[in-house]
């Protein structure tokens, strides 16, 4: 893999490393996979097409999420059962998403996703998570977690995000989890989800594995640092930082949706 990276030249190595370092820190800090950073940067800096960037992002998230889980699990901030239930739905959803990626246009999905993020941002100003809160799981909440995972997996396969920007706020707002448990659980759920999505994308030749692994390895360096910062900040401050992050994503998704709606139909 190192030789394959070198064959692309120093500019490619620096580009993939920089993308990985930034996405890794955000992954540890917010409990997201980093795809919301990886996808647009691959498009802008490495001249990747949208679909190839999405597939490559999923591959890069796998090692990043694994390191993030360890960082949160050390402090007991992972709900293993909740992650298993989320993953059960997400693995199936990721396969559906990767299939839909070849059959559907993305504008509607993007606008729906933008609307979802706006609602989440407003809600995060209203609800401040308690670090002492516990995620209680019974039959109906377990079924809701599987459904949340299914929807998350579809989004993961379609737009190349790990699902954390859906799972983290949902666990906080609807399931009463603390922000740290939501982040740690989200990262654990992402591992089987993105593996499933990556397998589907490899089958459809939508992954640059060399770039994905290069980004993922670089991200592993900064993911623990992001988790340390997440543990150090006050929950209310963490919410504000997360909202700022979501604003950036919302603007980014809105711009893509506008561009997509302006493209002439074939």
N, C-alpha and C positions, 0 to 999 in steps of 0.2 A: 504493500500500500504506500509506503514511504517513497519507493522508487517511482510509483505511478504519479504521486504528487510532484516529485522533482521534475518529472518529464514535462510538466505543465509550466515550469518556470517559477522564479521567485515571486513574481507578482501574484500568481494564483495561490501560492502557499501563504503569502501574507494576507491576501483577501479572505481565504477560508479560515485562517487562524483568527483574524480580527472579528469575523462574524461569529465564530465559535466562542471567543472570550466574552463578547457582549451578551450573546444569548444565554450562555452559561450562568452569568451573574444574575440576569433577570429570572432565569429558571429557578435558581435557589432562593431568590428574594420573594418571588410571587407564587411559586408553586406551579408555574406554567412550563410548557415544553420548550418555548423559545421560537416556535414556528412563526409567530407573528413578527419576529425580527428577521429570522433566517430567510423566509420566502421573499419579502421585498428587497432585501439586500442582495440576494442571489440574482434577482431580476435586474437590479440597478448596477451592481458592481461586477457581476460575472457573466452578464448577457444570457442568463438562463431564460427559457420560456416559462410561462406561468405554471404549466402542468409539471414540467421537469423540476422546477423549484419546489413545488408542493410535495412531490414524491421524495426528493432529496432531503427536504426538511424532516419528513417523517423518519427517515433513516438516521439522521443526525440526532434526533431526540432520544433514541434508545439509550446510548451510553450516558447522556446528560441526565436523564430521569433516574437511571440506576444510582449514580453518584448522589443525586439529590435525595433520594429515598434514604440512603445510608446516613446522610447528614441530619435528616429529621428523625429517623428511627433511633439514633443515639440518645435523643432527648425524650423518646417515647411519644413523638408527635405523628404517629401513623396509626390509622384505624385499619387493621388488616382485613377484617370482615367486610367493611364498607368498600374497601378497594377491590376486593374479590367480586362483590356484587356489581359494582360499577364496570369492572373489566368484563364480566360475563355478558353484559349488554354491549359494551364498547367494541369487543372483538368482532361480534356479528355486525355491528353498525359500520365498522371500518371497511369491511368487505363490501357492504352495500354502497358506501360512499365512493370507494375506488371504482366500482362499476358505474355509478351514476356520473362520475367525472368524465366518462367518455360519451355519455348520452344526453346530458343536460347542459344548458347554458347556465352560467353562474349569477347573472344579475339579480334575480329574485332572491336567491339564497343570501347574497351579500346584503341586500336591503333589509331582509328579515333579521340578519345577524346584527346589523347596525342598530336596529330598533331594540333588539334584546340587550345590547350593550348599554344603550341609553337608560333603559329601565334598571339595569343592574347598578349603574353609577348613581342614580337617584336613590336607590334602596340602600346602598352602602353608606350614604350620608345619614340615613335614618337609624340603621341598626349597627351598633358597635359590638363586635363579638367579645365574649368573655374568655379569657385564657383558661378558666376553670370549667368551662362548659364541656359536657360529654355528649357524644353522638349516640343516641339511643336507637337501637335497631329492633323492630318487630316485623310482623308479616307485611303490613302495608308500606312501612318505610323501606323495607327490603325490596319490595316490588318497585317502589318509586326510584330507588337507587339503580336497579337494573334498567328501567326506562330512561333515566338520566344518562346512563352509560351508553344505551343504544343511540340516543340522539347525539351524544358527544362523539361517538365513533363515526357516525355518518358525516358530521362536520369535519372530523379529523381526516377522513378519506377524501372529502371533497376539496377542502381548502388548505390542507397541510399543517393544521395546528394540532398540538398534542391533546388539547381538550381542557387544559387547565383554566383557560379564561371562561369556560362554561362551568366546570366542576367546582372550582374554588368558591365563587360567589353563591352557587346553588347550595353547596354544603353549609355555608355560613347562614344564608338567608332563609332557606327552607328546612334545613335539618338541624339547625342550632349548633353546629360544630364551632370550635374555636378557630381562629384564623390559622394557627400553626398546624393543627390537626387537618384542617381542610387542605392546606398546601402539601403536607407530607403524604396524605392519602391520595391526592390528585396525582402526584408524581409517581406513586406506586401503580395506580391505575393505568398510567400512560404507557408503561413498559409493554404489557401484552397488546394494548391497543395499537401502538405504533408499529410493533412487530407484525401484527396482522395486516395493517395498512401497507407496510413496506413490502410484504410478500405479494400482496395484490398489485402494488405498483411495479415491482420487479417483473411480474408476469406480463404487465402491459408496457414494459420498457419505459417507465416514467421515473427512473431513479438513476442518479449519478452516484454510485456507491463510493467511489474514491473521494469525491467532494463531501459526501455525507459523513463518512468516517473521519475525514480530516477535521470537519467542523465539530463533530461530536467529541473527538479526543481533546480538542482545544477547549471546548465548553466544560469538560470535566475539571479543568484547572480552576475555574472561577465559580462553579456551582456551589462548593462548600462555603466560599466567602459570602455569597448571596444569602445562604441559609443562616450564617452567623449574624448577619445584619438583621434578618427577619426576626430572629430571637431577641435581638437587643432593643428593637424599637417598640414603643407603646402601641397597643392594638389600634387606637384611634389614628395614630400617625401612619401605621401600616395600611389602614383603610384609605387614607388620603393619598398615599403613594400609589396604591393600587388603582384608585380612581384616575390619577394623572396618567398612569400607564394605559388604562382603558381609553382615556381621551385620545391618546396618540394612536391607538389601534383603531378607534372609531373614525377618526379623520382619515386614516390610511384606507380603511375599508370603504368609506364613503367615496373617496377619490377613485378607487378601483371600480366601484359600482357605476359612477358617473361615466368613466371612460368606457366601460363595457356597454352601457346603454347608448353611447354615441357611435359605437362601431356599426357600420352598415351590415345588415343581415345578408347572409349568403343566399 
